[in-house]
Amino acid sequence: MTMMSDSDWKAIKYFKPSEFSQPNKMEYHFINRLDQFRKMIGKPIIIHSSYREGDPRYHGRGEAVDIHIKGISLLCAYTLANESGLFGGIGVYPKWNNPGLHLDMRQERTRWGCWTPTDPKKKNIYVPLDSAFIERIDIKSGE
């Protein structure tokens, strides 16, 4: 794993270090993939969560972000991320304040959907990303 340095950030075209919670703890190859994705889609990507201290998985290694893409629906955002081939893990979160995606650098191709219960005492419900989940997404959502 190679972490981003100040000089690495200068080569990134579409993102600024200030968009990430701890920019120099983000993984170099992941940020380059995210930059490639932004170039490919031609739409602004809003970062909601990046590095998370104490997370043993992808966020804690600087290999994941939670995002939404301005100007397109959640279903379109998922399709673009999936077809890009840049991310091993893609999660679809239609109930976030800004419906969006989790993108990560895992080796295995994994896709899932997440329903956030209206009762804050209940945990998120994670399900395989299949046609039943996709049919429940409001395809008109998006900015």
NULONU-970170 format. One line per 5 residues: number of its first residue (from 1); their letters; for each residue y, z, x of C-alpha. Coordinates in Angstrom, 1 decimal. Example, Ala and Ser with C-alpha at 12.3 -4.5 7.8 and 13.67 -1.06 7.14 Angstrom:
REM residues 2
1 = as = -4.5 7.8 12.3 ~ -1.1 7.1 13.7 .
//
This chain:
REM residues 143
1 = mtmms = 0.0 0.0 0.0 ~ 3.4 -0.9 1.2 ~ 6.4 0.8 -0.3 ~ 9.8 -0.9 -0.8 ~ 12.4 -0.4 1.9 .
6 = dsdwk = 16.1 -0.9 1.6 ~ 15.8 -4.3 3.3 ~ 13.0 -5.3 1.0 ~ 15.2 -4.7 -2.0 ~ 17.7 -7.2 -0.6 .
11 = aikyf = 15.2 -10.0 -1.1 ~ 14.6 -9.2 -4.7 ~ 16.6 -11.5 -6.9 ~ 16.3 -10.1 -10.5 ~ 16.2 -6.3 -10.1 .
16 = kpsef = 18.3 -3.7 -8.5 ~ 17.0 -0.4 -7.0 ~ 19.1 1.5 -9.5 ~ 16.9 0.2 -12.3 ~ 13.9 2.2 -11.0 .
21 = sqpnk = 13.6 6.0 -11.0 ~ 12.6 6.2 -7.3 ~ 13.0 2.7 -5.9 ~ 11.6 3.3 -2.5 ~ 8.4 4.7 -4.0 .
26 = meyhf = 7.7 1.4 -5.7 ~ 5.0 -0.8 -4.2 ~ 6.3 -3.9 -2.4 ~ 3.7 -6.4 -3.8 ~ 4.2 -5.1 -7.4 .
31 = inrld = 7.9 -5.5 -7.3 ~ 7.5 -9.0 -6.0 ~ 5.2 -9.8 -8.9 ~ 7.7 -8.4 -11.3 ~ 10.5 -10.5 -9.8 .
36 = qfrkm = 8.3 -13.6 -10.0 ~ 7.6 -12.8 -13.7 ~ 11.3 -12.4 -14.4 ~ 12.1 -15.8 -12.8 ~ 9.2 -17.4 -14.7 .
41 = igkpi = 10.3 -16.2 -18.2 ~ 14.1 -16.7 -17.7 ~ 14.9 -13.5 -19.8 ~ 16.3 -10.1 -18.8 ~ 13.7 -7.4 -18.4 .
46 = iihss = 14.7 -3.9 -19.1 ~ 12.9 -1.2 -17.1 ~ 12.2 2.0 -19.1 ~ 9.9 3.8 -16.8 ~ 8.7 3.2 -13.3 .
51 = yregd = 7.6 5.7 -10.6 ~ 6.4 9.0 -12.1 ~ 5.9 11.9 -9.7 ~ 2.5 13.6 -10.1 ~ 0.9 10.7 -12.1 .
56 = pryhg = -2.4 10.0 -10.3 ~ -2.6 6.5 -11.6 ~ -0.4 3.4 -11.4 ~ 3.0 4.8 -12.2 ~ 2.4 7.5 -9.6 .
61 = rgeav = 1.6 4.9 -6.9 ~ 4.7 2.7 -7.8 ~ 2.4 0.0 -9.2 ~ 3.5 0.0 -12.8 ~ 6.5 -0.2 -15.1 .
66 = dihik = 7.2 0.1 -18.8 ~ 9.5 -2.6 -20.0 ~ 10.9 -4.7 -22.8 ~ 12.1 -8.2 -22.6 ~ 15.5 -9.1 -24.2 .
71 = gisll = 15.6 -11.9 -26.6 ~ 11.9 -12.3 -27.5 ~ 9.4 -10.7 -29.7 ~ 6.8 -8.3 -28.5 ~ 4.0 -10.8 -29.2 .
76 = caytl = 5.8 -13.4 -27.1 ~ 6.4 -10.9 -24.3 ~ 2.7 -10.1 -24.2 ~ 1.7 -13.7 -24.2 ~ 4.0 -14.5 -21.3 .
81 = anesg = 2.8 -11.5 -19.3 ~ -0.8 -12.3 -20.0 ~ -0.5 -16.0 -19.1 ~ 1.4 -15.3 -15.9 ~ -1.7 -13.9 -14.2 .
86 = lfggi = 0.5 -11.5 -12.3 ~ -0.7 -8.2 -13.9 ~ -4.1 -6.6 -14.0 ~ -3.2 -4.1 -16.7 ~ -1.1 -4.9 -19.8 .
91 = gvypk = -0.5 -2.5 -22.6 ~ 1.3 -3.3 -25.8 ~ 3.4 -0.6 -27.4 ~ 4.9 -1.7 -30.7 ~ 6.2 1.8 -31.7 .
96 = wnnpg = 8.5 2.5 -28.8 ~ 12.2 2.6 -29.5 ~ 12.3 -0.8 -27.8 ~ 8.8 -2.3 -28.5 ~ 7.5 -3.2 -25.1 .
101 = lhldm = 4.8 -3.5 -22.4 ~ 3.2 -1.5 -19.7 ~ 2.5 -3.7 -16.7 ~ 0.5 -2.7 -13.7 ~ -1.3 -3.9 -10.6 .
106 = rqert = -4.9 -2.7 -11.3 ~ -7.6 -5.0 -9.9 ~ -9.6 -5.3 -13.2 ~ -8.1 -7.3 -16.1 ~ -7.5 -4.7 -18.8 .
111 = rwgcw = -5.6 -5.2 -22.1 ~ -4.9 -2.5 -24.7 ~ -2.7 -1.6 -27.6 ~ -1.2 1.8 -28.4 ~ -0.1 3.2 -31.7 .
116 = tptdp = 2.2 6.2 -31.6 ~ 1.6 8.5 -34.5 ~ 4.6 9.5 -36.6 ~ 3.5 13.2 -36.2 ~ 4.8 14.2 -32.7 .
121 = kkkni = 1.9 16.8 -32.4 ~ -0.7 14.0 -32.4 ~ -1.6 12.0 -29.3 ~ -1.1 8.2 -28.9 ~ -4.0 6.1 -30.1 .
126 = yvpld = -5.2 3.5 -27.6 ~ -7.3 0.6 -28.8 ~ -8.6 -2.7 -27.3 ~ -6.0 -5.4 -27.7 ~ -7.8 -7.6 -30.2 .
131 = safie = -6.8 -9.8 -33.2 ~ -6.8 -6.7 -35.5 ~ -4.2 -5.0 -33.4 ~ -2.1 -8.1 -32.9 ~ -2.0 -8.8 -36.7 .
136 = ridik = -0.4 -5.4 -37.2 ~ 2.5 -6.1 -34.9 ~ 5.6 -7.3 -36.6 ~ 6.0 -10.7 -35.0 ~ 9.7 -10.8 -35.9 .
141 = sge = 10.4 -7.7 -33.8 ~ 12.4 -8.2 -30.6 ~ 16.0 -8.5 -29.7 .
//
